Amino acid sequence: TTKPSEWLYEAESPSKYRHELFADIMSVVIMEAPIHFQALCGRIREIYKLQRAGSRVQEIIESILTDRHYRSRFDRRGDFIWEAGQFHVEPRAPREEERPRPVEWVALEELAAAAEWLLYRVA
């Protein structure tokens, strides 16, 4: 579902929209973690029908990730956002309608899991 872009900008300060944005970020992280910060911004941009995810949008998303009320739900490892306590990752291929992710948007742990999967299939 898409949401009005005004809601995202309202999330800059404490409001019901801030919690709404947290819930949207959390749902993306649960589905796609580890997710590169830029990819997360792109997903949120789509949800809020924005043309682009510029610096202001990125700052708002970053403020949720570091907010004292929400930060315990996420682990930040470099440029990647993980669900708190997540260590296992399954390698993912793009869906038919998706373009492949740039390799730098694939966490090292996911690349390692893909290599391990491939080695077991070949052996």
QUICORWO-V603918 format. One record per pair of residues at least 24 apart in sequence whose ideal C-beta (glycine too) atoms are under 8 Angstrom apart, sorted by the first residue. I is the first residue (numbers start at 1). J is the second residue. D is the distance in whole Angstrom. If there is no record, write none. Layout:
BEGIN
i:I j:J d:D
i:I j:J d:D
END
This chain:
BEGIN
i:1 j:47 d:8
i:2 j:46 d:8
i:2 j:47 d:6
i:2 j:48 d:7
i:2 j:49 d:5
i:3 j:47 d:6
i:3 j:48 d:5
i:3 j:49 d:7
i:4 j:48 d:7
i:4 j:49 d:7
i:5 j:48 d:5
i:5 j:49 d:6
i:5 j:50 d:5
i:7 j:48 d:7
i:8 j:44 d:7
i:8 j:48 d:4
i:8 j:50 d:7
i:8 j:57 d:7
i:8 j:60 d:6
i:9 j:56 d:8
i:9 j:60 d:7
i:11 j:60 d:6
i:11 j:64 d:7
i:12 j:60 d:6
i:12 j:63 d:7
i:18 j:64 d:7
i:18 j:67 d:8
i:21 j:60 d:7
i:21 j:61 d:8
i:21 j:64 d:6
i:22 j:64 d:5
i:22 j:67 d:8
i:22 j:69 d:8
i:22 j:70 d:5
i:25 j:61 d:7
i:25 j:64 d:6
i:25 j:65 d:7
i:26 j:73 d:6
i:29 j:74 d:7
i:29 j:81 d:6
i:29 j:82 d:7
i:29 j:83 d:5
i:30 j:83 d:6
i:32 j:92 d:8
i:33 j:80 d:8
i:33 j:81 d:6
i:33 j:82 d:5
i:33 j:83 d:5
i:33 j:86 d:6
i:33 j:89 d:8
i:34 j:77 d:7
i:34 j:80 d:4
i:34 j:81 d:7
i:34 j:82 d:5
i:34 j:86 d:8
i:34 j:89 d:6
i:34 j:107 d:4
i:34 j:109 d:7
i:34 j:110 d:6
i:35 j:80 d:7
i:35 j:81 d:5
i:36 j:79 d:6
i:36 j:80 d:6
i:36 j:81 d:8
i:36 j:101 d:8
i:36 j:104 d:8
i:36 j:105 d:4
i:36 j:106 d:8
i:36 j:107 d:8
i:37 j:61 d:8
i:37 j:62 d:8
i:37 j:79 d:5
i:37 j:80 d:7
i:37 j:81 d:6
i:38 j:79 d:8
i:38 j:105 d:7
i:39 j:101 d:7
i:39 j:105 d:5
i:40 j:81 d:6
i:77 j:107 d:8
i:80 j:107 d:5
i:89 j:113 d:5
i:91 j:117 d:6
END
